[in-house]
Amino acid sequence: METREYFVQRPIRLAELGEGKGYVSSVDLLALIKDEEVKKYIINKYDLKESVNIELPKIDLFTAIVARYVARFNTQRLEVTEDNVTTSFLDNEEKDVLFTLQNGTLDGLEIDELNAVALYDSIRLFYDNRKLSQYITYLRKEIRDKALLKAVNHSWEQRFLEERATPASKSFRLLYDKVEEQYYVKAINSEKFREYGVGETFVVAILELAKLAKQKGNTFFVSSFAISESKIDIILRSSVDKFISKLGVVYPSITIRNDDQGNASFGLYSSLEFKLANMDDDGKLHLFPNKKLEQIETNKTYTHTVTTQTFVDSYKQIEEFFMDVENFEDNFYFMKEAVEPDQLRAKIAEKVLSDRSPFKGIKELKDLFDRGTTSHVDNLATLLKLCGRAELIDMNFDLKFQLRYLISNVLLYGKNGID
């Protein structure tokens, strides 16, 4: 896999994985954790001083996938004052921006100069406090005039030299690609930011789920898995089900997410997996309730500045977020007697077909919900099948994430908001 592919979150096609052994050694799981403080806390919390097998369907296959991402890069911190930072445009196919970092300390060791390619939102984070991020984004994406970018940097160099501004200290989070021997700037954060990455999230979630499975005598399955170097999204479903006549089966599920780009967060989200009747094994919907039910929360998020104990212990809430389907039945807007299925199709189409739609380049999606193609949708089964086929379309995962929320809001609440 090329380096750039590690930076784009991609769904794993579960049907193509095979069955695997169904268990993994705790030693192999712990090897995914880079933060030694987190690893030590987990070993004590889950009594893993000796190797034990952790059982879950396909767990060995998912562990191998996460291991590929974790092993590829080292994460490092570089402390440098902003007067020792310049940027320039690279003449490459990706239209990258290069950070040149001078006279800093890399994990405590002094360095004279280091070049690192900007990733994700790092350029905006650097120029934000100068109120220049919008202008720099325009230069980067549209003009790419090296002289204009150099002029911006030079103007600030003069301000610092003339003591009209005091350079602030910056903490650069770097990725080092061990294969291509290249540095990347992942983000610019405060020193309080903790590197709770995809490996840490995967390990703690699986350990907590395995413990819950033993306590409840229940089987849990990974029903959706998407990953990049800095993002992971796992949907886990229970084997407990509820049959809805002629429409399908609903399972309680939970979504676990971690995004450690920039100032993002990690958290737990209640969800529902709807296995549609009369469709193949991939015919399913992932629905995300977003309204509080009595005293029950439907999501809980944390920043990456929390302590090790808070990070690990937060996953104890997995059991709470596996709520019974009955808790959400009143939210099934699509099953209310007064609801016309074609009106719900139209609500989805309104967002999908709009000229300002984030989905405007996905023809297969428009074809599903356009009245001219689909005709009148006169029953719930047809509507749900359209939504199920939308789930199967190959698209950017961020877009799939938005699509799932759009469909969820329409089916659960009759509203077509995306977030």
N, C-alpha and C positions, 0 to 999 in steps of 0.2 A: 504494500500500500504506500502511495506517495505521501510525503510529509503533509501536504496541504489537506489531504483527505482526513487527517486526524483532527483538523480544526473545524470540521463541519459535522454537526450532529446528524447521525443517520439511524433510521430504524433498522433493526435486525429482523430478517425474515425468519420467523420462528419455525415455519414449516420446513425450511431447508436445513435446519440444524441437526436433525436426527434426534435420537432419544438420549444418548449419553449414558453414563453410569448411574446418574441419580444421586450421587454423593460426591463430596470433596473433602480433602483433609483440611483441618483447621490450620495446619502449617501453610498450606497453599493460599488459604484465605488471608492469613495475617501477612503474607508476603506482599500483598497488594497495598499495604499501609505504609506510607512514607513518614508520617508524623510519629516519632518514637513515643511521645507522651500519650498520644491516642492509642497506640499499640499496647503500651504497658497497661493503660486503664482498661482496655478491652480484655486483655488476658486475665486480669484480676476479676473483672465483672462477670465474665462468662466461664471462668475456671478453665482456662485453656493452656495451663502450664505444660500439660501433656497433650500429645496429638490425639484428636478425636475426629470422627467422620461427621460432617454436617450433611443431612439429607434433605433434598428438595428436588423435584423433577427438573432435569437438565442443568442442575447447578454447576456441574463440572464444565459444561460447555459455556455457560455465561462467565464463569471465573476465568476461563482461557481468553475470552474476548476482552474482559476488563484488563487482564494482565498485559495484553498487547499494547494498550493505550498507556498504562502506567509505566511500563518498562522503557518506552521509547524516549521519554524526556526526563531531564532533571529540572527541578524548580529551584531558583536561586533568588536572592534579594540583593539589589544594588542600591546603596544609598549615595546620593549625589545632589549637589545644589544646582538649581535650575540654570545658573549662569554657565554651567559646564555641560549643558545639553543643547545640541543643535539637531535639526532635522533636514532631510533632503529627499528629493524624489529619485527613485530608482527606475532605470530604463529596462523594465522587464515586463513580461506578459501579464503579471498580476498587478502592475502599477503600484508597487509597494512604496512605502515611506520608510526611510532608514533613520533610526536614532543613533547619533554619535554621542557617547557618554564618556566624559573625561574626569580624571582626578576623583574617582569615587571609591567606595569600599564594597567589594563583592563577597558577601557572606563573611565580612570582617577582614578580608584581605584587600590591601590597597591595589588599585589598578590605574594605569595611565590612560588607557583608552579602550573602549569596547564598542563594537558596532552591533546593533540588534534591529531586526525588522519589526515594524509595528504590526501588532495583531489586534483583532477585535475593536474595542473602543479606546485603545490606549492613546491615540492622537488627540481625540476629543478631551480625554481626562487631563492630558498635559496642558492643553491650551485653554481649558475652561476658566481658570482663575484670571486669565488675561482677557477674557471676554472675546476670544478670537476663534473659538472652535468652529463656529458657523462659517467664517471666512476661510479658514484652513481647509475645512471639508469641501468648500466650493473649489478652492485651488487644487485640491487632491483629486477630486472626481471629474472636474470639468476642464480647467485650464491647463494644469500641470506645468505651469511656468516656473522653472527653477529659480529664475531671477527674482520673481515676486516672493517666493518662499524665503529665499536668502535675505531679501530686504526686510522681511518681518523679523527674522532672527537677528539681523544686524541691528535693527532699531532697539531691540531689547538688550543686546550686548552693550550698546552705548548707554542705555539707561542705568545698567548695573555699574558700568565704569564710572559714570558721572555721579553715582550714588543717589540717583533720583528714584531708585527702587532697591529694595533689599531682596536678594535672591533667597527663595525658600528651599528648604531641604525636601527632596523627593525620594520616595521609596518605590523603586521600579521592581516589579515582579517579572522575572525573566524565566523563559523556557530555554533549555539547551537541548537541541536535537542531537542525540548521541550518534546517530547514523550519518547525518550530513554535516555534523560539527558546526551548526549554525545557531546563533542566539536569536530569540524572539522576545519582544516586549509584550507580555500578556496583559498587564494592567499597571496602573499607578495607584497605590492605595496607602492608607495610613499604616504605621508600624503595628497597629493593633490587629490588622487583618491576619487571620489564621488560614493556613493552607489545608482546609478540609476539602479534599478533592473527590473525584469520582470513585477512587479506590476505597477511601474511608467510608463514603456513603454506602457503597455496595456491600461492604463487609458487615457493617453494623446492622443494616436492614436485614440481611440474610440471617445473621445470628439471632436477631430478635424474632424473626419470622419462624425460624426452626424451633426456637424455644416455645413459641406460641402453639405451633403445630403439635408438639408433644403434649402440652398442657391440655389442649382442647380435643385431641384425637382427630384433628381436621387435616385435610390436605390443601395446600395452597399452590397456586400455579403462577408463573410469570406469563402474562398474556400480552404484554407489549414491552419492548426494550429498545431504547434509543440511546446512543452514546457518542460523545466526541471527547477530545482531550480534556475539555473543561465542563462538559455538561453530561448529566445522566438523567434519564426519565424511565422509571420502571413502574408498570402497572401490575399489581399482584391481585389475584382474585381467589376467593374462597370457593370450596367445593359445595357449600350450602347454596341451594337454588330456590327460586320461586317461579312457578310456571304461570304464564299469562296466556290464556286460551287463544289459539290461532295466531298469536304474535311471536311467542318465543319464551325464552327463559332468562331471568335476571339474576345476576350474582352480585353480592356485596364485593367491592374491590377497593383498593387503596392505591394512590399514586404517590410515589416517592421521587422527589426532584432535588437536584443540586446544580446550581449554576455558579461557578466561581470565577466568572469573568467580571471585571470591574467591581461595581458596588452591588452585586446581585446577592441572592440568598439561597437557602435550602429549606425544605419543608415537606409536610405531609398533607395529603388532600384526599377527602372522601370521594369515591367515584362508584359508578355502577357499570357492570358489563352486561350488555344486552345481547344474548345469542339469538339471532333471528331464526324463526321457523322456516323450514324449506329452503335453507341456503347451505352452502358447503361449510367446511370447518372455519373458514375465514370470515363467514358472514356474521359480523358482530359490530356493535356500537360501544363506544366508551363515553359515558355521560358523566358530567361533573356538576353536581349540585353546588350552588354557591350561596344559598340562604341558610342562616342559622335556624335549626329546628329546636324549638324550646330552649333548653340549655346546652344543646349539642352543637359544637363547632364543626364546620365542614372543612376547615383548613387551619394549619398552623405553620408559620414561617419564622425563620431565624436569620440573623445576619452572621457573617463569617468572623465576627469579633467576639462571639461567646466563648466561654471556657471549654476545655476538653470535656469536663463532666457534663455540661449542658448539651454539648454536641452529641455525645454518646447517649445520654439518658433521654434525649428528646425522642428517640426511636421507641421508647417504651410505650409511646402513645399509639403505636401501630394497632394494638387491639381496640382502642377506643374508636379509631377511624374505620375499622371494619364494622360498620353499623348494619343492622338488619335492614333488608329491603323495605320492610313495612314502615320504617321511619320516613321513607321518601315517597310512599305511594300517593299521598295527597299532592305531590309535586308533579305527577305524571299528567301534565297539561294536555298532552296528545290523546289521553283517554277520556277526557271530559266529554259529556254527551253533546254539548253545544259546539264543539270544535269541528271545523271542516278541515280534513286532511290537506285539501288543495290550498287552503289559506296558509297552512304551515309551510307547504312547498314554496308558496309565493314569498313568504318571509325570508326563507333561505335564499331564494333566487334574487331577492332585492339586494342582498349583500354580494352574492356571487357574480351577478351580471352588471353591477355598477361599474362605471368607467373609473371610479376611484377605488375599486375593490382590490385588496391585496392578492386576490385569486384570479385577476383578470387574464393572466397568461395561461391558465389551465383549462384548455378546451374541453377535456373529458368531464370536468366538473360543471361547466356551463351546460353541456349537453344533458346532464342528468336532471337539472332543475329548471331548464328553460321550458316554458309552457308550450312553445312551438314544437319542441322535440318530444317532450314527455307526454303531452296532452293533459287532460284533466285527471288529477289524482283523487279517486273517489273512495279510497279505503285506507285504513291505517297500515295494513300489511304492505301495500305498495309503497307508501311513504317511507316506512322503515327500511324497506329493501333499497330504495334510492339512497338513503343515508348510509346504509351498509356498503353499498358499492362506492360511495364517496370515500369511505374509510380505506378502501383498497387501492385508491389511486396513488401512484408513486409521485411524491412531491417533497419539496424541502420540508424538513421536520418542523421548523418554526411555523410554516404555513399550516401544516397538519394540526399543530397545536391550536392555532387560531380557529381552524375549521371545526375541530372537536368542540370548542367552546361555543361557536356559533350554533351548531346543531343542538348542543345541550341546552342552550338558552331558549331555543325555539321549541324543542320538544318538552322541556320541563316547565317553562314559564310563559311560553307564547311570545317571547321577545327576541329580537334578533341582534342583540349586542354581541360583540366579538370577545370583549375582555370582561 
